[in-house]
Amino acid sequence: KMRTTAAILYVIYVAMTIINIIFLVIGDMPLFESVCTAFGTAGTGGFGIKNDSIASYSPYIQNVCTVFMFLFGINFSCFYLLLLRQFKSVFKDEELRLYVGLAVLSVALIVLNIRPLYGSLGETIRHAAFQVSSIMTTTGFATTDFDLWPSFAKGILLMLMVVGACAGSTGGGFKCIRVLLLFKILRRNIRQILNPQKVMVVRNNGKAVDEKILTNTNAYLAAYVVIIILSTLLLSLDGFGFETNFSAVLACFNNIGPGMAAVGPTCNFSAYSALSKIILSVDM
């Protein structure tokens, strides 16, 4: 079963990549650039072949990238269930709901915050949706210098850097399922404080979650936080600001690419010392 499942998921991956290439070619992107961009989108690697990433391409190309980045951030099991026509199972998936909900809410809030920076509402939504999709799926493409956005919008992007995409996707980050489980663990602990005698089970998609998984999730969070704090502290020896150091660590540890300030979408990590680059390499 494991071998069959792996084969099915790879077929889905290849098929989606080919469809992505076709849509890019339809938008008059050269075939070579379409292949490279699709590979960067599918693997959420985000290494664009142009210095300005996706900024110089047409709004159509940017919208195509937005959609496919978002799709590749979804658990591939959901696509498999769709092929089996188990639509209810997909729509009831709690991780998928969290993923979609966070993305939609983030786009809406960022649009409200950055609306004065762009000429039209459509352009504002396009840039906001692209950056949310790019950061949340840890792809790292960019259509605009989001480092110039207000602090509120940048704060949302930093949060999305941590959350990341779904488990079973090509995206990185902490993963939506772990965030979901942590909130459920927190809710259970609060309820147990109020009702010490009551036995409570954490459930996901209607099924009880093994206590070992919950323990591992807590341990993962502890290791995650410790590594980020230590890495940020060591990077501070170079004299950069906290926003630069913290976002640089998040960008590398979550496999995103661009950070904020001196390591923003129009900058790079070249100014860091050799020690800092080694630390960031280890984080990646």
Backbone as CSV, one residue per row, in Angstrom:
resi,resn,N_x,N_y,N_z,CA_x,CA_y,CA_z,C_x,C_y,C_z
1,LYS,0.826,-1.209,0.000,0.000,0.000,0.000,0.862,1.262,0.000
2,MET,1.950,1.239,0.764,2.806,2.423,0.817,3.405,2.738,-0.550
3,ARG,3.834,1.675,-1.254,4.419,1.866,-2.581,3.366,2.399,-3.552
4,THR,2.165,1.856,-3.502,1.079,2.301,-4.382,0.700,3.743,-4.096
5,THR,0.599,4.079,-2.800,0.257,5.448,-2.410,1.301,6.439,-2.889
6,ALA,2.585,6.080,-2.723,3.676,6.951,-3.169,3.597,7.182,-4.673
7,ALA,3.323,6.106,-5.418,3.215,6.217,-6.876,2.071,7.144,-7.274
8,ILE,0.934,7.010,-6.599,-0.233,7.853,-6.890,0.079,9.319,-6.610
9,LEU,0.723,9.584,-5.477,1.041,10.963,-5.099,2.041,11.581,-6.077
10,TYR,3.004,10.781,-6.538,3.962,11.299,-7.519,3.280,11.605,-8.854
11,VAL,2.339,10.779,-9.240,1.586,11.025,-10.478,0.808,12.337,-10.359
12,ILE,0.185,12.554,-9.199,-0.544,13.803,-8.957,0.407,14.990,-9.040
13,TYR,1.571,14.849,-8.425,2.582,15.913,-8.418,3.030,16.268,-9.836
14,VAL,3.350,15.245,-10.619,3.816,15.465,-11.992,2.693,16.063,-12.849
15,ALA,1.478,15.550,-12.684,0.341,16.052,-13.464,0.083,17.528,-13.163
16,MET,0.108,17.893,-11.882,-0.121,19.293,-11.512,0.988,20.197,-12.046
17,THR,2.225,19.703,-12.046,3.346,20.480,-12.574,3.178,20.722,-14.068
18,ILE,2.768,19.686,-14.800,2.553,19.826,-16.245,1.417,20.811,-16.535
19,ILE,0.340,20.721,-15.777,-0.785,21.655,-15.937,-0.324,23.080,-15.662
20,ASN,0.513,23.237,-14.637,1.066,24.561,-14.310,1.869,25.104,-15.486
21,ILE,2.707,24.266,-16.081,3.519,24.694,-17.235,2.611,25.129,-18.390
22,ILE,1.556,24.369,-18.636,0.635,24.691,-19.730,-0.009,26.055,-19.521
23,PHE,-0.473,26.324,-18.297,-1.094,27.614,-18.006,-0.099,28.762,-18.160
24,LEU,1.160,28.532,-17.795,2.179,29.576,-17.937,2.483,29.841,-19.405
25,VAL,2.557,28.784,-20.196,2.816,28.935,-21.633,1.662,29.678,-22.300
26,ILE,0.439,29.386,-21.876,-0.733,30.094,-22.413,-0.616,31.596,-22.153
27,GLY,0.036,31.958,-21.058,0.236,33.370,-20.722,1.439,33.979,-21.398
28,ASP,1.941,33.333,-22.474,3.067,33.827,-23.283,4.400,33.817,-22.545
29,MET,4.536,33.022,-21.519,5.842,32.843,-20.892,6.609,31.801,-21.721
30,PRO,7.867,32.078,-22.073,8.666,31.107,-22.837,8.695,29.746,-22.152
31,LEU,8.799,28.688,-22.957,8.712,27.328,-22.424,9.768,27.066,-21.352
32,PHE,11.015,27.475,-21.616,12.081,27.241,-20.642,11.767,27.929,-19.311
33,GLU,11.326,29.175,-19.385,10.986,29.920,-18.170,9.769,29.302,-17.489
34,SER,8.832,28.797,-18.291,7.638,28.149,-17.731,8.017,26.904,-16.945
35,VAL,8.927,26.108,-17.497,9.372,24.886,-16.825,10.084,25.226,-15.514
36,CYS,11.005,26.184,-15.581,11.748,26.584,-14.372,10.813,27.151,-13.307
37,THR,9.884,28.000,-13.727,8.945,28.610,-12.780,8.020,27.567,-12.180
38,ALA,7.561,26.620,-13.008,6.680,25.561,-12.515,7.405,24.659,-11.523
39,PHE,8.677,24.347,-11.803,9.458,23.542,-10.869,9.631,24.281,-9.539
40,GLY,9.877,25.600,-9.629,10.014,26.402,-8.408,8.718,26.504,-7.635
41,THR,7.594,26.467,-8.365,6.279,26.526,-7.731,5.894,25.176,-7.134
42,ALA,6.078,24.118,-7.904,5.677,22.783,-7.459,6.454,22.344,-6.221
43,GLY,7.755,22.559,-6.253,8.580,22.168,-5.110,8.622,23.232,-4.034
44,THR,7.826,24.295,-4.225,7.825,25.477,-3.347,9.256,25.897,-3.031
45,GLY,10.095,25.856,-4.079,11.489,26.277,-3.930,11.640,27.762,-4.160
46,GLY,10.876,28.287,-5.142,10.779,29.732,-5.312,12.000,30.428,-5.867
47,PHE,12.944,29.670,-6.436,14.141,30.330,-6.968,13.855,30.796,-8.389
48,GLY,13.461,32.063,-8.549,13.102,32.602,-9.850,14.317,32.776,-10.742
49,ILE,14.105,32.761,-12.055,15.225,32.894,-12.982,15.535,34.360,-13.274
50,LYS,14.702,35.270,-12.794,14.946,36.697,-12.969,15.249,37.337,-11.627
51,ASN,16.003,38.430,-11.674,16.427,39.091,-10.446,15.259,39.651,-9.657
52,ASP,14.171,40.016,-10.361,12.999,40.567,-9.670,11.946,39.497,-9.412
53,SER,12.358,38.219,-9.484,11.469,37.083,-9.232,10.332,37.062,-10.250
54,ILE,9.080,37.287,-9.798,7.931,37.220,-10.706,7.369,38.613,-11.001
55,ALA,8.011,39.658,-10.499,7.462,41.015,-10.578,7.292,41.520,-12.007
56,SER,8.186,41.140,-12.922,8.135,41.696,-14.280,7.181,40.942,-15.199
57,TYR,6.601,39.853,-14.704,5.648,39.099,-15.522,4.258,39.722,-15.450
58,SER,3.393,39.296,-16.335,2.038,39.858,-16.434,1.193,39.463,-15.222
59,PRO,0.120,40.225,-14.966,-0.792,39.859,-13.871,-1.345,38.438,-14.025
60,TYR,-1.563,37.996,-15.276,-2.057,36.636,-15.509,-1.066,35.606,-14.966
61,ILE,0.217,35.776,-15.313,1.262,34.851,-14.851,1.328,34.856,-13.328
62,GLN,1.251,36.040,-12.741,1.303,36.155,-11.281,0.118,35.445,-10.636
63,ASN,-1.060,35.585,-11.227,-2.246,34.918,-10.685,-2.140,33.399,-10.807
64,VAL,-1.587,32.925,-11.916,-1.389,31.482,-12.099,-0.452,30.951,-11.021
65,CYS,0.635,31.668,-10.782,1.592,31.263,-9.740,0.933,31.266,-8.361
66,THR,0.088,32.254,-8.112,-0.609,32.334,-6.822,-1.450,31.087,-6.590
67,VAL,-2.225,30.718,-7.595,-3.125,29.568,-7.474,-2.343,28.278,-7.275
68,PHE,-1.305,28.069,-8.087,-0.569,26.800,-8.008,0.306,26.715,-6.754
69,MET,0.846,27.835,-6.295,1.567,27.808,-5.020,0.632,27.354,-3.912
70,PHE,-0.576,27.913,-3.932,-1.567,27.561,-2.911,-1.943,26.086,-3.001
71,LEU,-2.121,25.579,-4.221,-2.502,24.176,-4.410,-1.408,23.224,-3.929
72,PHE,-0.155,23.579,-4.191,0.939,22.707,-3.770,1.184,22.779,-2.263
73,GLY,0.524,23.714,-1.584,0.621,23.790,-0.127,-0.438,22.951,0.573
74,ILE,-1.328,22.318,-0.211,-2.385,21.467,0.343,-1.876,20.034,0.471
75,ASN,-2.337,19.343,1.494,-1.985,17.940,1.680,-2.396,17.147,0.434
76,PHE,-1.447,16.431,-0.159,-1.727,15.711,-1.402,-2.758,14.606,-1.206
77,SER,-2.966,14.187,0.016,-4.008,13.189,0.287,-5.383,13.735,-0.080
78,CYS,-5.559,15.057,0.046,-6.840,15.676,-0.313,-7.110,15.536,-1.806
79,PHE,-6.069,15.685,-2.627,-6.233,15.516,-4.071,-6.578,14.060,-4.396
80,TYR,-5.953,13.144,-3.661,-6.244,11.727,-3.857,-7.690,11.422,-3.503
81,LEU,-8.179,12.007,-2.414,-9.572,11.810,-2.014,-10.531,12.407,-3.043
82,LEU,-10.124,13.519,-3.647,-10.947,14.115,-4.702,-11.058,13.173,-5.901
83,LEU,-9.952,12.508,-6.234,-9.978,11.550,-7.336,-10.897,10.373,-7.020
84,LEU,-10.985,10.039,-5.728,-11.880,8.965,-5.300,-13.307,9.460,-5.091
85,ARG,-13.517,10.764,-5.354,-14.822,11.412,-5.223,-15.338,11.412,-3.778
86,GLN,-14.421,11.445,-2.853,-14.792,11.549,-1.442,-14.770,13.030,-1.042
87,PHE,-15.688,13.780,-1.640,-15.691,15.234,-1.480,-15.974,15.658,-0.041
88,LYS,-16.848,14.933,0.644,-17.178,15.286,2.022,-15.960,15.179,2.927
89,SER,-15.150,14.146,2.712,-13.945,13.969,3.526,-12.981,15.133,3.346
90,VAL,-12.900,15.651,2.116,-12.016,16.787,1.837,-12.547,18.054,2.498
91,PHE,-13.835,18.306,2.334,-14.419,19.531,2.878,-14.436,19.540,4.400
92,LYS,-14.451,18.354,5.006,-14.463,18.272,6.462,-13.067,18.234,7.065
93,ASP,-12.031,18.190,6.232,-10.661,18.121,6.734,-10.317,19.394,7.518
94,GLU,-10.019,19.242,8.793,-9.811,20.401,9.665,-8.544,21.169,9.321
95,GLU,-7.500,20.458,8.921,-6.257,21.149,8.543,-6.476,21.992,7.297
96,LEU,-7.182,21.440,6.310,-7.466,22.183,5.080,-8.297,23.424,5.384
97,ARG,-9.265,23.280,6.274,-10.084,24.437,6.662,-9.224,25.533,7.284
98,LEU,-8.308,25.130,8.170,-7.419,26.105,8.811,-6.532,26.778,7.782
99,TYR,-5.998,25.990,6.874,-5.110,26.500,5.822,-5.820,27.532,4.948
100,VAL,-6.993,27.169,4.459,-7.757,28.075,3.598,-8.227,29.302,4.386
101,GLY,-8.705,29.069,5.599,-9.192,30.174,6.427,-8.109,31.188,6.737
102,LEU,-6.933,30.704,7.107,-5.816,31.602,7.399,-5.419,32.409,6.167
103,ALA,-5.379,31.743,5.016,-4.993,32.419,3.779,-5.985,33.522,3.419
104,VAL,-7.273,33.209,3.452,-8.309,34.183,3.089,-8.318,35.358,4.069
105,LEU,-8.244,35.047,5.364,-8.244,36.104,6.377,-7.008,36.984,6.241
106,SER,-5.850,36.382,5.998,-4.611,37.148,5.855,-4.661,38.077,4.655
107,VAL,-5.175,37.567,3.529,-5.293,38.403,2.322,-6.214,39.582,2.595
108,ALA,-7.345,39.334,3.235,-8.315,40.400,3.507,-7.715,41.484,4.402
109,LEU,-7.021,41.067,5.450,-6.434,42.036,6.382,-5.310,42.837,5.730
110,ILE,-4.481,42.154,4.931,-3.379,42.847,4.263,-3.905,43.825,3.225
111,VAL,-4.944,43.442,2.491,-5.542,44.338,1.495,-6.030,45.622,2.160
112,LEU,-6.696,45.489,3.291,-7.171,46.674,4.021,-6.015,47.553,4.482
113,ASN,-4.886,46.933,4.802,-3.750,47.670,5.348,-2.906,48.348,4.269
114,ILE,-2.786,47.715,3.094,-1.883,48.253,2.059,-2.628,48.923,0.910
115,ARG,-3.958,49.044,1.011,-4.746,49.604,-0.084,-4.218,50.947,-0.594
116,PRO,-3.766,51.890,0.274,-3.294,53.182,-0.239,-2.006,53.099,-1.058
117,LEU,-1.298,51.969,-1.008,-0.009,51.858,-1.685,-0.137,51.543,-3.172
118,TYR,-1.320,51.104,-3.622,-1.479,50.678,-5.003,-2.635,51.418,-5.670
119,GLY,-2.569,51.488,-7.005,-3.521,52.288,-7.755,-4.940,51.773,-7.766
120,SER,-5.124,50.454,-7.764,-6.475,49.893,-7.840,-6.643,48.784,-6.820
121,LEU,-7.912,48.466,-6.543,-8.202,47.394,-5.595,-7.750,46.042,-6.152
122,GLY,-7.919,45.848,-7.470,-7.506,44.598,-8.091,-6.018,44.349,-7.951
123,GLU,-5.221,45.405,-8.169,-3.769,45.272,-8.032,-3.387,44.968,-6.587
124,THR,-4.080,45.599,-5.651,-3.812,45.371,-4.229,-4.095,43.929,-3.848
125,ILE,-5.239,43.418,-4.281,-5.607,42.028,-3.975,-4.612,41.063,-4.619
126,ARG,-4.192,41.369,-5.849,-3.256,40.479,-6.549,-1.934,40.354,-5.797
127,HIS,-1.373,41.479,-5.383,-0.104,41.448,-4.654,-0.263,40.805,-3.273
128,ALA,-1.349,41.121,-2.592,-1.575,40.554,-1.262,-1.747,39.040,-1.342
129,ALA,-2.574,38.584,-2.291,-2.815,37.147,-2.441,-1.548,36.411,-2.839
130,PHE,-0.760,37.024,-3.735,0.472,36.379,-4.174,1.439,36.214,-3.015
131,GLN,1.647,37.280,-2.241,2.629,37.208,-1.150,2.168,36.281,-0.031
132,VAL,0.878,36.276,0.256,0.357,35.356,1.272,0.570,33.924,0.820
133,SER,0.244,33.638,-0.433,0.418,32.286,-0.970,1.889,31.900,-0.998
134,SER,2.745,32.835,-1.386,4.181,32.564,-1.493,4.818,32.309,-0.133
135,ILE,4.475,33.139,0.848,5.075,33.017,2.183,4.492,31.827,2.938
136,MET,3.178,31.654,2.865,2.536,30.584,3.634,2.958,29.205,3.132
137,THR,3.169,29.079,1.827,3.592,27.796,1.279,5.111,27.663,1.267
138,THR,5.794,28.674,1.790,7.260,28.732,1.860,7.894,28.627,0.479
139,THR,7.235,29.204,-0.529,7.798,29.199,-1.878,8.877,30.260,-2.006
140,GLY,8.542,31.500,-1.681,9.557,32.556,-1.681,9.570,33.448,-2.903
141,PHE,8.646,33.250,-3.846,8.520,34.173,-4.974,8.044,35.536,-4.464
142,ALA,8.241,36.573,-5.286,7.763,37.909,-4.916,7.338,38.674,-6.162
143,THR,6.313,39.493,-6.020,5.880,40.375,-7.109,6.073,41.840,-6.749
144,THR,6.364,42.093,-5.481,6.535,43.461,-4.999,7.432,43.435,-3.775
145,ASP,7.982,44.579,-3.431,8.842,44.670,-2.246,7.946,44.815,-1.015
146,PHE,7.543,43.678,-0.434,6.634,43.723,0.718,7.310,44.260,1.972
147,ASP,8.631,44.481,1.890,9.326,45.087,3.030,8.921,46.554,3.201
148,LEU,8.318,47.137,2.150,7.841,48.524,2.215,6.415,48.612,2.747
149,TRP,5.794,47.479,2.993,4.432,47.461,3.521,4.415,47.914,4.981
150,PRO,3.262,48.344,5.478,3.139,48.726,6.895,3.471,47.553,7.823
151,SER,3.760,47.871,9.068,4.174,46.861,10.048,3.115,45.784,10.247
152,PHE,1.840,46.161,10.196,0.763,45.186,10.414,0.792,44.102,9.346
153,ALA,0.931,44.530,8.081,0.965,43.564,6.973,2.203,42.673,7.073
154,LYS,3.341,43.275,7.416,4.573,42.487,7.555,4.471,41.532,8.734
155,GLY,3.771,41.948,9.788,3.572,41.078,10.943,2.770,39.834,10.565
156,ILE,1.772,40.006,9.703,0.977,38.869,9.237,1.849,37.912,8.436
157,LEU,2.713,38.458,7.581,3.604,37.610,6.790,4.573,36.843,7.683
158,LEU,5.056,37.489,8.740,5.947,36.802,9.688,5.225,35.638,10.368
159,MET,3.956,35.872,10.716,3.162,34.805,11.324,2.999,33.639,10.352
160,LEU,2.740,33.962,9.084,2.561,32.922,8.080,3.860,32.159,7.821
161,MET,5.003,32.841,7.995,6.293,32.153,7.873,6.392,31.008,8.871
162,VAL,5.883,31.249,10.060,5.948,30.238,11.111,4.953,29.122,10.848
163,VAL,3.723,29.482,10.514,2.656,28.485,10.340,2.969,27.535,9.197
164,GLY,3.308,28.088,8.034,3.629,27.255,6.886,2.409,26.616,6.244
165,ALA,2.654,25.564,5.475,1.595,24.906,4.704,1.088,23.665,5.430
166,CYS,0.384,22.814,4.693,-0.181,21.594,5.272,0.854,20.474,5.297
167,ALA,0.666,19.543,6.211,1.472,18.324,6.198,1.120,17.532,4.943
168,GLY,2.097,16.815,4.391,1.824,16.054,3.182,1.832,16.894,1.926
169,SER,2.298,18.140,2.042,2.432,19.018,0.877,3.913,19.224,0.599
170,THR,4.228,20.053,-0.396,5.633,20.352,-0.671,6.101,21.557,0.131
171,GLY,5.199,22.183,0.891,5.543,23.366,1.665,6.266,23.036,2.959
172,GLY,6.909,24.043,3.519,7.639,23.876,4.777,6.906,24.538,5.934
173,GLY,7.686,25.061,6.891,7.084,25.716,8.045,6.711,24.740,9.146
174,PHE,6.054,25.262,10.171,5.658,24.464,11.327,4.571,23.466,10.968
175,LYS,3.793,23.765,9.965,2.683,22.975,9.425,1.376,23.261,10.172
176,CYS,0.329,23.416,9.369,-0.992,23.760,9.904,-1.514,22.711,10.878
177,ILE,-1.226,21.431,10.610,-1.761,20.383,11.470,-1.183,20.492,12.886
178,ARG,0.095,20.865,13.004,0.698,21.019,14.328,0.092,22.217,15.059
179,VAL,-0.124,23.300,14.319,-0.767,24.474,14.924,-2.154,24.108,15.423
180,LEU,-2.885,23.361,14.613,-4.233,22.922,14.977,-4.197,22.060,16.238
181,LEU,-3.272,21.114,16.293,-3.163,20.237,17.458,-2.760,21.011,18.714
182,LEU,-1.879,21.995,18.553,-1.453,22.783,19.716,-2.623,23.558,20.319
183,PHE,-3.466,24.124,19.475,-4.641,24.837,19.981,-5.609,23.876,20.663
184,LYS,-5.729,22.679,20.112,-6.615,21.694,20.738,-6.046,21.204,22.068
185,ILE,-4.717,21.065,22.141,-4.079,20.683,23.404,-4.287,21.776,24.445
186,LEU,-4.122,23.022,24.023,-4.316,24.154,24.933,-5.753,24.202,25.440
187,ARG,-6.704,24.003,24.532,-8.119,24.007,24.923,-8.416,22.869,25.898
188,ARG,-7.850,21.704,25.640,-8.071,20.580,26.548,-7.482,20.860,27.924
189,ASN,-6.285,21.435,27.975,-5.648,21.726,29.259,-6.452,22.728,30.077
190,ILE,-7.005,23.734,29.388,-7.828,24.725,30.093,-9.090,24.065,30.640
191,ARG,-9.708,23.209,29.819,-10.920,22.513,30.283,-10.629,21.568,31.438
192,GLN,-9.459,20.935,31.435,-9.111,20.020,32.516,-8.840,20.763,33.822
193,ILE,-8.360,21.990,33.699,-8.178,22.808,34.900,-9.531,23.119,35.532
194,LEU,-10.521,23.377,34.666,-11.867,23.699,35.156,-12.611,22.440,35.599
195,ASN,-12.301,21.291,34.945,-12.966,20.025,35.295,-11.904,18.928,35.474
196,PRO,-11.213,18.917,36.617,-10.094,17.993,36.827,-10.471,16.519,36.699
197,GLN,-11.707,16.154,36.995,-12.104,14.740,36.989,-12.527,14.250,35.612
198,LYS,-12.666,15.148,34.685,-13.181,14.781,33.369,-12.058,14.290,32.453
199,VAL,-12.279,13.182,31.786,-11.316,12.645,30.822,-11.624,13.215,29.437
200,MET,-10.640,13.855,28.834,-10.849,14.512,27.541,-9.870,13.975,26.511
201,VAL,-10.382,13.754,25.333,-9.573,13.218,24.230,-9.486,14.278,23.125
202,VAL,-8.275,14.497,22.607,-8.089,15.413,21.483,-8.439,14.675,20.195
203,ARG,-9.309,15.265,19.412,-9.737,14.635,18.162,-9.380,15.502,16.962
204,ASN,-9.089,14.842,15.866,-8.841,15.529,14.597,-9.619,14.803,13.512
205,ASN,-10.457,15.540,12.799,-11.353,14.955,11.789,-12.216,13.840,12.375
206,GLY,-12.611,14.028,13.645,-13.503,13.081,14.298,-12.830,11.866,14.900
207,LYS,-11.516,11.744,14.732,-10.794,10.592,15.258,-9.886,11.017,16.410
208,ALA,-9.783,10.165,17.426,-8.929,10.453,18.574,-7.461,10.464,18.151
209,VAL,-6.731,11.453,18.637,-5.306,11.568,18.328,-4.501,10.867,19.411
210,ASP,-3.567,10.039,19.007,-2.722,9.302,19.944,-1.958,10.273,20.842
211,GLU,-1.877,9.969,22.134,-1.188,10.834,23.083,0.288,10.991,22.738
212,LYS,0.867,9.963,22.117,2.270,10.052,21.723,2.466,11.139,20.670
213,ILE,1.505,11.266,19.762,1.571,12.314,18.736,1.491,13.692,19.385
214,LEU,0.629,13.845,20.378,0.492,15.122,21.080,1.779,15.469,21.821
215,THR,2.395,14.463,22.451,3.665,14.683,23.151,4.758,15.094,22.172
216,ASN,4.814,14.419,21.030,5.815,14.754,20.016,5.595,16.164,19.456
217,THR,4.330,16.563,19.343,4.024,17.914,18.849,4.532,18.968,19.823
218,ASN,4.321,18.736,21.109,4.831,19.661,22.129,6.359,19.714,22.118
219,ALA,6.990,18.548,21.954,8.452,18.497,21.912,8.981,19.222,20.678
220,TYR,8.270,19.051,19.571,8.648,19.730,18.322,8.587,21.247,18.511
221,LEU,7.525,21.720,19.149,7.379,23.155,19.401,8.520,23.667,20.270
222,ALA,8.876,22.915,21.316,9.961,23.326,22.211,11.278,23.447,21.446
223,ALA,11.589,22.421,20.633,12.826,22.444,19.852,12.802,23.585,18.832
224,TYR,11.653,23.791,18.231,11.467,24.855,17.232,11.787,26.226,17.831
225,VAL,11.201,26.495,19.004,11.382,27.792,19.654,12.823,27.978,20.114
226,VAL,13.419,26.953,20.710,14.791,27.045,21.215,15.776,27.329,20.080
227,ILE,15.633,26.608,18.968,16.542,26.799,17.833,16.424,28.213,17.266
228,ILE,15.196,28.708,17.141,14.988,30.054,16.596,15.582,31.118,17.525
229,ILE,15.377,30.970,18.830,15.911,31.947,19.789,17.437,31.954,19.768
230,LEU,18.050,30.770,19.813,19.514,30.682,19.813,20.100,31.212,18.505
231,SER,19.488,30.876,17.396,19.987,31.333,16.091,19.897,32.854,15.975
232,THR,18.769,33.406,16.410,18.598,34.866,16.369,19.620,35.554,17.268
233,LEU,19.880,34.973,18.431,20.858,35.536,19.373,22.257,35.532,18.768
234,LEU,22.645,34.446,18.121,23.974,34.355,17.515,24.111,35.304,16.328
235,LEU,23.044,35.456,15.560,23.089,36.372,14.415,23.214,37.826,14.851
236,SER,22.752,38.121,16.063,22.800,39.507,16.555,24.241,40.001,16.740
237,LEU,25.212,39.089,16.735,26.622,39.486,16.839,27.070,40.294,15.627
238,ASP,26.358,40.167,14.508,26.736,40.884,13.290,26.291,42.342,13.287
239,GLY,25.446,42.708,14.230,25.050,44.112,14.337,23.824,44.518,13.544
240,PHE,23.163,43.579,12.892,21.922,43.909,12.185,20.785,44.073,13.193
241,GLY,19.701,44.699,12.743,18.541,44.904,13.608,17.808,43.612,13.895
242,PHE,16.943,43.655,14.912,16.215,42.452,15.317,15.314,41.951,14.196
243,GLU,14.659,42.867,13.476,13.755,42.455,12.395,14.510,41.670,11.333
244,THR,15.712,42.140,10.988,16.526,41.443,9.997,16.934,40.063,10.488
245,ASN,17.473,40.005,11.713,17.967,38.731,12.248,16.846,37.714,12.457
246,PHE,15.758,38.186,13.054,14.648,37.264,13.355,14.021,36.728,12.078
247,SER,13.782,37.617,11.113,13.165,37.174,9.858,14.129,36.315,9.046
248,ALA,15.439,36.584,9.168,16.424,35.758,8.458,16.390,34.327,8.981
249,VAL,16.311,34.179,10.306,16.240,32.853,10.906,14.947,32.155,10.498
250,LEU,13.818,32.873,10.567,12.538,32.285,10.171,12.563,31.861,8.706
251,ALA,13.147,32.726,7.863,13.186,32.440,6.428,14.005,31.189,6.130
252,CYS,15.112,31.009,6.849,15.971,29.844,6.599,15.437,28.596,7.294
253,PHE,15.019,28.745,8.541,14.563,27.572,9.305,13.278,26.993,8.731
254,ASN,12.428,27.853,8.164,11.175,27.395,7.566,11.283,27.212,6.058
255,ASN,12.504,27.371,5.518,12.747,27.161,4.083,11.909,28.081,3.197
256,ILE,11.874,29.365,3.546,11.038,30.310,2.800,11.822,31.036,1.715
257,GLY,12.944,31.637,2.089,13.735,32.410,1.130,13.916,33.827,1.621
258,PRO,13.048,34.749,1.203,13.210,36.142,1.637,12.738,36.371,3.064
259,GLY,13.396,37.316,3.743,12.969,37.724,5.074,12.480,39.154,5.028
260,MET,12.855,39.932,6.025,12.467,41.345,6.087,13.719,42.215,6.216
261,ALA,13.524,43.515,6.022,14.585,44.517,6.187,15.789,44.195,5.297
262,ALA,16.978,43.976,5.887,18.203,43.770,5.104,18.232,42.455,4.349
263,VAL,17.300,41.555,4.652,17.217,40.288,3.908,15.844,40.167,3.227
264,GLY,15.266,41.312,2.889,13.950,41.359,2.261,13.965,40.812,0.844
265,PRO,12.841,40.891,0.146,12.710,40.309,-1.199,13.613,40.940,-2.249
266,THR,14.063,42.186,-2.030,14.962,42.833,-2.993,16.408,42.813,-2.509
267,CYS,16.665,42.125,-1.395,18.012,42.047,-0.827,18.454,40.588,-0.755
268,ASN,19.562,40.340,-0.063,20.046,38.969,0.098,20.833,38.846,1.403
269,PHE,21.458,37.695,1.603,22.137,37.386,2.865,23.649,37.617,2.786
270,SER,24.118,38.255,1.727,25.565,38.364,1.489,26.295,39.193,2.545
271,ALA,25.595,40.129,3.190,26.263,41.005,4.155,26.559,40.312,5.484
272,TYR,25.965,39.161,5.726,26.224,38.444,6.976,27.638,37.867,6.990
273,SER,28.173,37.706,8.180,29.512,37.133,8.341,29.486,35.643,8.018
274,ALA,30.692,35.065,7.935,30.801,33.636,7.637,30.125,32.802,8.718
275,LEU,30.272,33.208,9.973,29.659,32.469,11.078,28.141,32.478,10.955
276,SER,27.579,33.640,10.661,26.125,33.755,10.526,25.614,32.922,9.358
277,LYS,26.372,32.909,8.273,25.958,32.119,7.112,25.977,30.628,7.439
278,ILE,26.944,30.201,8.240,27.000,28.795,8.660,25.792,28.463,9.522
279,ILE,25.460,29.382,10.448,24.304,29.177,11.328,23.014,29.066,10.502
280,LEU,22.855,29.963,9.542,21.660,29.950,8.694,21.622,28.701,7.810
281,SER,22.789,28.260,7.369,22.852,27.019,6.584,22.413,25.834,7.409
282,VAL,22.877,25.792,8.659,22.465,24.712,9.571,20.956,24.777,9.822
283,ASP,20.425,26.008,9.974,18.984,26.170,10.164,18.209,25.609,8.977
284,MET,18.691,25.877,7.763,18.017,25.342,6.585,18.074,23.830,6.566
